Amino acid sequence: MQEACALYGVQHLAALTRLLPERAAHEGIFQALTVVLDHLHEPLIAGPLIVRYELALLTELGFGLDLSRCAATGQAWDLAYVSPKAPAPSAAMPGALPGQAAAPTSLSGGR
């Protein structure tokens, strides 16, 4: 089963990487891709690495996301949604104090 997951990972990474402009140097992306490919046989490590690679690729393409603060309030806790209008997450309840979440957090790991 791990081999099948690794093969799917290679296909997924190839499909994403082909979005980069040809004949342009992307040294950081190349290094990140090398790290991900080296760990595809370890699913618990490969998953988060692929997500980080996707975020790095978005940044390289000019669509970077700042997932550290809420787009509406600037708060750094209880981040739950990514805003379609801004390249940043939104809090579950903008302005709420930690522990007052109305929805489960997914971006901040519940912090």
Summary of the structure (lengths in Angstrom):
residues: 111
radius of gyration: 16.6
end to end distance: 33.4
largest distance: 49.7
contacts: 274
relative contact order: 0.12
helix: 41%
strand: 6%
